[in-house]
Amino acid sequence: MIRGTAGHKREMLRETIAPAVALLLLAAPGAAACWTVNDPGQGPVILRGGTSGAAELSGLTWAGGDLYYAVADKGGRLFPLRIAIDPVTGVVESATVSPGVRLARGVDLEGVAWEADRKAVLVSDETGPAVREHDVATGVLLRTVSLPAVFAAQRRNLSLESVTVQAGGEAVWTANEEALEPDGELSSASEGSTIRLLKLTPDLRPAGEWAYRTDPLPEDTGPPGRDIEASGVSDLVALPDGTLVVLERGFGGESLDFRIRLYETSFAGATEVSAVPALEEVTVVPVGKTLLWERHFKLANFEGAALGPRLAGGAYSLLLVSDDGQGCRQDLYALTLSDASAQPDPKDTPCAR
């Protein structure tokens, strides 16, 4: 009902504003990828919760050595994991989960990022929405981000799914999963959704927003139109050079697969939109995106990603984690991420660094 009311208002707006100020997402400038993703071929690795109570894990972060932390989107808990990664191939050798600690005020935790200098974690909570900092041992609330007001106009269960910290703590990033009410429609079979990438300073102050266009829905399922289908941003990964990788998750089609894609972003020429209250009413250039990897999964809802240790050949480990809610599996998936310019046969077109 709320979406119907907002949609009616948007239709009235379209009829009264001049065409020049209707939403126009101009094509972002193209660029060669700076990074490449390699799949070592291990496939999904079952992550057993055992007696830890770990379930519906939706975010993952690396804290050094074999220590990772994951958050759950029910129960508001943070779980320590010990994951051994092969130092050459990047595959998962073993993985165990320990009982979690309750994070103060946590409800629907979707993203988590390790802050090495503070020995704490940042978490994104779809309920609120909120980004908060917590002590990992006690779950005590340390800091809360003052989010720009526009993020309060979220659609239910499509808000802040992600948070990531650039190496060295130089920047923090988060994003809503699908469009905020004033920013346009949800994704459809033919069109994606416009979301906001929010950059924060090391002291957690807003430092800019950029529009990002998600992919359209996968194939239609059942009755025509959007019903159980979905397509949006479920996590972000900040790389050492400042590049931002986006994990997009789609669901739908007659086979009911989860479509998982990793995109490298380019901010060259993109419009900074923090002063824009409604993206549907202006002309902007969104962040550019280049597909790095795609795979479809049955019953494996991969919605968390973590950059891990550097491997022997110079690549980085990249781990995905799946949410086992609604009958899905709780798995890990191992990938590796390499700087394309360091490859033996780099692309002819330089990347946009």
N, C-alpha and C positions, 0 to 999 in steps of 0.2 A: 504494500500500500504506500509506503514512503517513497519507493522508487517510482511508482506510478505518478504520484504527485509531483515529484521533481521532474519527471519526464514531460508532464503537461506544461510546467513552467518553462522548460527549455524550448518546447515547440512554440510557445507564445513569443519567446525571446527571438527565435529565428525569424518569425514573421515581422518583427518590428525593428530589428537592427539592420543596418546596411550590410550588404554582402561583403564589403571590404573588411568588416571586423568579425565575421564568422570565423570559426576555427579553421585554420589552414596549417597543417603540419608540413612544412616545406621539407623537401628531401635533404637529409643530412649528407655532407660531403663524404665520398667513399674513401677508404684507405685500406692498405694491406694490413693484415693482422701482425701485431708485434709478438704474439704468443701462439704456440701450437699445443693441442691436447693430444696425448697418446693414450690409447686404451691397451693395457698389457694383456687383456684377454682373460682375466681371472673370473669375471662375471660377478653377480651378487654374492656376498658372503653373509650368511645368517648371523645376526647379532642377538645372542640369547640374553635375556634379562635376568635369568636365574631367579634368585631370591631378592634381587635388588629393587624390584618394583618398577624397573624402567619400562616404560611403554609410551607409545605415541611421541617418539623423539622427533623434534622438528627443527633443531638447530645444532650445529657442531662447531667446535673451535679447538685448535691445537695450543697446548700450554707448554711445549718443550718436551724433549725426550719422547717417551711413549705415552705421555699424559694428554688426554683430551677431556673436554667437558661438553655435555649435551644438555639441552633443555627439553622439557615436555610441554605439550600444549594443553595438558590437563593436569591439575595438581600443583602447578607452579613450582616444580622442583628442578634442581641442577644436579646432574649425575656425573661423577668422575668415571672415565674409561681408561683402560690401559690397552693400547693398540700397538702391536709390534708391526712395523713396516719393513719389508725387505729393502735394505739400503741400496740395492742395485736396480731391481725391477719396480719397486714401489707397490708390490702386491701386499695384501694383508696376510700376515703370518699367524696372528692370534688376536683375539679381542675379548675383553671381559669388562663387565659393568659393575660398579659398586653402588650401594644404596645412596640415594640422593639427599640433598639438604633442601629444606623449604626456603624459598626466597621471599622475603618480606613483600607483601602486596602483590605478588605474582599470581596471575590468573591464567591467561592464555599465552604462554611464552613460545615465541616462534623463532627468534634468532638469538645468537650468543656470540660474543667476541672476547677473547682474552686480552687483558691489558697487562703486559709483562712488567712495566715499571711500577704499577700499583698493586700487583698480585691480586687482581680483582677481575670480575667479568662485567661486561655490558650486556643487557638483555633487552630485546624488544618484546612488548606485550601488546597483542591486538586489542585487548580490553583496556580502554582508556581513550586513545592509544597512549603508549608510554615507552620511553627508553630509560632504563634505570641501571645504576651501577651497584654491585653487591660484593660483599666479602665472600670468597668462595668457601671458607671453612664454616661460617656461621649463618650465611644468608642475609646478614644485616644489610639494610639499605644504606648506601654511602652517599649517592648523589642521584638526582632526577633531572633529566634534560627538559628544558623549557622549549617545547616544540612550537614551531610557527602555528598560528591559529588555524590556518587552512586545513591542517591535518585532523582537526576535530570533526570535519565534514566527511568522515569515512563511511563507507558502506559496511554493513555487518559482515564480519568474518573475512574482510578483504582489505585489512589495514596493514600495519607494520609487520611484515613477515621476516625482516632481515636486519642484521647489523653486522658491520665488519670494521676492523681497525687496521689501518695501513701500518706496515712494519715500521717500528720506531715511534709509533703513536702520533704520526704527523697529521692524520686526519681520521675521522670516523664517518661512516656512511650508513644510511638506512633508506628504506623506500616502502611505499604502500604497494600492496599486491595488485590491485586494480584501481581504476580511476576514482578519485574523490568526487563527491556529488557535483561540485562546480566545475569539474574538469572534463566532463563528457560522459559518454555512455560506457557501459561495460563492453567487454569484447564480444564479438559475434562471429559467425562463420566466415564473414568477409572482411571484417575490420578488427584491428587490435584495440587496446585500451591505452589511454595516456596516463602514465603515473609520474610521480615526482621523485627524483633522486635527491635526497637531502644530505648535504655535507656539513659536518660539525668540526669545530676546532678541537685541539687536544683538551681544552677546558670545557668542552661540550656546549659551545655556543654555535648557533646556526651560522653557516658561512657560505650559503648559496643553495639554490635549487635548480634542477634542470629537468626538462620533460624527456621522457623515454617512452617509446611506443612499443607495446607488447605485441606478440603475434596473435593472429586470429585464433578462434577455437579450432580444435581438431575437427574431424568429420562430425556431422550431426548424428545424434543418438536418439532413437525413438521418435516422439512427436517432433514436428518441425520447430525450429527455434531453440533458443537456449533454455535448458531446464537443469539437467545434472552436469552439463559440460562446464568446463572452466579453463581459463588460460591467463596466467599472470606471473609476476616476479615473486619467487619464493625464497631467494637468498642472494647475497652479494659476497664477492671475495675480492678484497683489495690486495693487489700484488706489490712486491717490493719497489717497483719503479713507479707506483702510483696508478697503474692501469686498474680499471674496475671491471671485473668479470661478473656477469649477471646469469643466474640460474633461473630459467623460465620453465614452468611446469604447466602442461596442458593435459586435459582429460576429456575423453569422449571417443566417438566412433563406434561402429557396430561391435568391434572387438573389445571396447572399454579399456583401452590401453592408457597408460600414463606416458605422455610424450615429454621427455626431458631434454632440454637444450642448454648449452653454455654459449654465451655471447661475450666477445670482447667489445668494450665500448671505446668510442673516441669522442672527446668533447670539443674537438676542433670545429669552430664555427657555430656551435650550439648556443641557444639563447638561455641566459640566466634569467629565471622566472620567479624569483622570490617576491618581487613586487607585484606579481600578477595574481589577483584574487580568484580568477576563473579562467582556466586555460581554454575552455570552450569558446571564449569570446575574443581571442586574439590570434595573431599570426606569430608562430614561433618555429624555430629550427630545433628539432629534437636531437638528442645525443645519437651519434652514429653507432651502429652495431654490426659486428661481423661474426657469423656462426663459426664456432670452434669445434663443437661436438654435438651429436644427437643420437639418442637411442630411445626405443619404445619398450616399456616393461608391463608385464601383466602382474597385478597385485603388488607392485613395488612403487610406492609413492615417494620418490626421492625429492625431498624439499629442504635439505640442509647440506651445506658444503663447507669444507675447511681446507685451507692451504696448510700443508704439513712440512716435514723436514726436507732439506735439500738432499738429493740422492747423489750417488757416486759420479754419475755422468754429468752433473750440473743441473738436471731437471729438478722440479719440486714435486713432492707428493701432493695429490689432491684427492680428498675423500668426500664421498657423498653418503648421506644417511637417509633412510626412508622411515616414514611414519606408518606404524602398523595399525592405526585406527581403521574402523569399518571393514575389518576382515583382511586387511593388507598384511604384508610381511615387514618385519623389522630387519633391514639389511644394511650392510656397508657396500660401497662400490669404489674400487681403487682406480684412479687415473694418474697420469703424470702431466705436468705442465712445463713447457720449455720456452725459452726466449728464442723466437724465430730467427733473429739476427745472428744467433750463435750457432745455427745449424750449418752443416757442411755445404748445403746448397740453398742459401737464403733466397727468398723471393726477390724478383727484380725490382718490384715497386716498394719503396721504403715505407715502413709503418709510420703512423702519425703519432710520434712521441712528442 
